[in-house]
């Protein structure tokens, strides 16, 4: 064997993809400044705290007025559009937002509030239902992995792989070892996403038993919403504590540095939407986003030096 035999084939070796640098530095024009970000984190991020949902608030007594909340959500939504479009244009970062919560907690409502001013190319939503026969024949991450964001993409998961842990616990047909194994697999999966450049943001919408019951009754009494109620919804309403206990053990054990959980009070819809938008905007403002430089050929074009020939009307 000659010395040249040990040299790598540089002609055929694939170039190594450079992952975007992560930044904790907040943008100078941040809509969610550092002081407010710290308050949000202390109030809503699990970050090593014990998860007993009855001890986490489902609403606050001291809230802004309805008009102020609506105005703030509009402001945050416009900012969100700007930041997500920048992420898309830059083509480096990836954002995955996971929305979980018991039935009627407002996952659809929160997503609609977030997306209402966002350009469709900058953010897409994926809703997970009961696994199909094909999906159930594979591991619980099989249907999820192809849908995570690529470079320059942002995705909201309305429900997620966590249903593949929560529901079997509720159905009481799995062992403690099985639960620990799935929790480890979920953590490993999210670590993989993080290490390959994805910011993973997990939000649990915490609704009280009383508010959940009220919303279900309102749906039943409203003809054009009654169709939304399923047997699963009824089971959740009748077994609130069972669902809460399942979520408690999973949230606590899957809150990691690379993919932390935020627990948001969800009894008040406007306040819920505002907090979710604050967390998304605050996260994006700390990702080191920057508008890319223009195409050099376009920048050097003589076209920009020519006088406009447009005729006014």
N, C-alpha and C positions, 0 to 999 in steps of 0.2 A: 504493500500500500504506500503510495507517495504522500508527501505532505499536503499536496493539493486535494487529496481525497477527503480530508477532514473539513474542508472549507464549505460553508453553507452555500447553496445555490441561490445567489442573490437575484438572479433573473426571474426565478419562479416563486421565491418566498413572498407571501402576502404581506403588505405593509401593515404594521401594527397600528390599530386605531387609537388615537389619542383621546382619552376621556377628558371631559371639561373639568376645569378647576372648580372646586367648591369654595364658596366664599361665605363668610359670616358677616361681611361688611354690608351694612344697610345702605340703600341708595340715598343720596343726599336729599332728594325730594320725596322721601317715604311718606305714604299716607298713613302707615302704621309705624310711628316712631318707636325708638328703643324702649322708652318708659312704658308705653302702652303694650308693647310686645311682651315685656316682662310680667305685667299684670295679667295678660291673657294666659301666659304660660303657668303662672302660679295658680290661677283659678281653674284652668281647664285641662292642663296636661297631666297625664297619669304619672309619668316620670318617677317610678319607684313607690308611689303611694299605693296603699291597699285599695282595692276596688270593691266597695260595698255600695251598690247603686243607690240604695235608700239613703246613704249618707252624702251622695253627690246631688247638688240641687237640680231640680227640674224646671225651676223658674227663679227669678230674683224679684224681691219686692221693690227695689230701687232701680227702675228701668227708664230709659229715655221715653219721651212721648211717641205716640204712633207716627206722627208727622216727622219727628226728628229721625226715627229709625228708618222710615221710608226714604228720606233724603240721604241718609248715610249709606244705605244699600245702593241707591242710584250712583252715588259718588264712588263707592267701592267697585261696583260693576263696571263702570267706565274705566277705572284704573286697571281692573282685572283684564279687560279687553286689550289694553295697551301692553301690559306685561306679557300676556299669553301670546300676543302677536309678535312681540320681540323675541320670545322663546322660540317661536316657530321660525322666524326669520334668521335667527342666529344658528339654528340647526344643530345644536350641540346637547343641550340639556333635555331631560325627560322628567315629566311630572305625572305621578299616579296618585289620584285622590280616591280613597276607599270610604264610602258612606255605609255605615251599618246602623241598625236600630230595630227595635221591635215594631210590629205592624202599627201603622198610623203615626209613627214618630216623625214623618215628614221628609223622607229621603227624596221623593219626587219633587216636593215643594221646594226644598232647599236647592236641589239641582237646577230647577227652573229659575229660581231667583238669581243664582250664580250666573247662569248662561244667557240671561235675557239680553245683555248688551255685548256678548262675546261673538266674534266672527266664527262661523262654523268650522273654518279650516284650522282655527287655533285651539279648539276644544271639542272632544266628542265624549258621549256618554254610552256606557255599556251596562245594560240591565240583565242580571242573572235570575233566571226562574228555576223551577225544579229541573234537575238534571235529566236530559233525555236518556233513552236506553243506551245509546252509544256512549254518551258522557259518563254514565254510571258504570260502564264496563271498564273505564280507565281510572287511574288515580285521580284524586280530587283536584289536583292542580292542572290536569291535562287540558281542560277547557278554558282555563284562565290565562295560561302563559302566552298563547298566541295573540292575546288581546292587550297586553301591556304596551305602553308607549315606546316608540322608537325615537331616535334622535330628532329633536325639534317638535316632539308631540306631547300633548297633555290629554289625559284620559281620566274620566270619573267612572268608577265602578259603583253602580247602584246595587248593593249587595255584592258578594265576592266569594272567594274561596273559604271565607270564615263560616259560611252556611254549611260547608262540608264538615265542619267540626261541631258547630252549635246544634244543628238539627239531630244528629245521632245521639248527642248527649241528652237532649230533651226526650227523645224516643226511648232512652234508657236501655239501649241494646248494645252498649260498648263497655269495655273494661277501662280501668284507670290507666293501664299501660297503653291502650289504644289511643286514649286522649293525649297522653304525654307524647306519643310518637307523632301524632298529627300536629301538635303544637310545635314540636321540634322541626317538622318538615315545613310548616308555614314560616317559622323564623328563618330557616335556611334559605327558603325561596326568596324572602324579602331581603336577606343579606346579599344574595346573588344580584338582585335588582339594584341594590344600593351600590355594590362594588363595581357594577357596570354602568354607573352614572345616572341612576334613577332616584329622584327624590320621592320618597313614599310618605304620604300624608294620610293618616287613618283617623276618621272622625266617627264617634259613636253619639247618636242623638238620643238623649236620655229623657224619656217621657214617663210621667207618673201613671200609676194604675187608674186613677180617677179621670185624668185627661184622656187616656187611651179609651176608656169605656165611653166617655162623652163623644169622642170622635166617631167611634163605631156606631153609636146610636144615631148620630147625625147622618152618617152615611146610609144607614138602613132607612131612615125617614125621608131621605132625598131620592126620588125615583131615578134620576140620571146618575146617581153615584152608587146605588144599591148593588149594581152588577159587579162592583169592585170587590165586594166582600166574598171571601172564600172560607171553606171549612178550616183551613189553616189559620186564617185571621181569627175565627171564632175560638179555635183551640188556644191561640195566644192570649186572647182576652180572658178566657176562663182559667188560664194557668199562668198568670203574670209572674208569680214568684218562681215558677219552674224555669221560665225563660230568663229571668233576671239572674238566677243562680248560675245558669249555664254561661251567660255572658260574663259574669264576674270572674269565673276561673279562667276563661279564655283571654279576656282583656288584660288581666294582671300578668299572665305568663307570656303574652305576645307583645308587650310594650317594651321595645328595645331602643337602643340609642339610634340605630339606623332607621327605625320605623316606629316612632312613638304613637301612642293613642291620645287623642283629645276627646274629652267627654263634655258634650254641649247640652245645656238645659234646653229642652225641646217643647215644653208646655205652651210657650208663647211663640207663635209662628214667626212674627216679625223679628223678635229678639234672636231666635234661632238662626234665621237667615242672615242677620247682621253679623253674628259671631262667626258663622261659617265663612262668610265673605272676608271678614277681618283676618281670619287665620290663613286663608288662601293668599290674600294680598300680602300679608306680612311674610309668609314663606317665600313668595316670588321676589319680594323686595330684598331678600337676603341670599339670593342664588347667584349673584354676580352676572346678571343679564346685561347685555349691551347690544346696541344695534350694529349689525355687520357693516363693514366698509363696502361702498358701491363697487360694482364690476369695473376693473381698471379700463377696459375698452370703452365702456359707457362714459366713464368719468373723463376720458381724454377726447371724447368725440367733439368735433367742431359744431355739432348740432346746437349745443347750448349757447354758442356765441352768435348764432344767427338771430336777426330780429324776427319777432313773431309776425306771421302773415295772416293771422286770424282776423276776420272781419267782424266787427261788432254788429249786433242786431238791434 
